[in-house]
Amino acid sequence: MEIYLVRVTTDDDQKRYWLAAAPDQDAAVQLVLDAIPEGWAASPSGLAANDELATLGLRPGEVREVNTKVGLS
């Protein structure tokens, strides 16, 4: 299980980032899509979650929105 950083675009074009504990990147994006409101979009971020974020204790299948001011590399 890996921790993936997923970029979310809201229906008013704001960018947000979510973490997802998933077996692969496609599964991570799907987990986030399942958690966000309809009309929002999710895609791989191209960024890596740093060690601090990777140790948040997410269990397989969990997602969590992160503050974009910290933890992105």
N, C-alpha and C positions, 0 to 999 in steps of 0.2 A: 504494500500500500504506500502510495506517495501522496505528498501534499502539492496540489497544483494551484496556481494563481490564475483566476479567470477574470477577464474584463467584462463588465456589465455596462450596457448603454441603456439609460432610462428612456421613457417615451418623450421626455423633453430634452434629450441628447446630452444629459450629464453622464460622466464616466465614473464608475465605481469599481472597486475590486473586491473579489470574494475568494476565499480559500475553500478548497474541496479536497477531502480525503478519498481518493479513488484509485483504482488499479491502473488507469491510463488517462490521458488528457481528454479524450472524447467522452469518457464516463464522467470526468470532472465537470465538463461543460454541461452535460445532461443533468447532473445533480443540481447545478446552479439554476439551470432553466426551470427545473421543477420547483425551486424555492422562490423564484422572483415573480413579480406580477406579470400577468399576460400583457403583451405589448412591449416588454423589455427584451433586449437581446443579450446573449452571452457568447463570448469567443475566447480562445486561448489568448493570454495576455502577452506572451513573448518575454515576460519578466519572470525572474526566479524568486520564490519565497525565501527570505533569509532564515538563518538558523533560529532566530527568536520566534518567527511566525511558525516555523515548522515544528516547534516544540509546544504548541498550544494545546496539545492533547486531543486533537480531533480524532474521532473514531471513524472507521470505515463507513462511508456513506454520509458523513456529516459535512455541512457547509457553514461558513461564517463570513460575514462582511467584515472587511478590514479598513482601518483608517489609512487613507492614501499618503498621509504625512510620515508614516513610519513603516518600516519593514519591507520596502520594495528595493530591489537591486537590479 
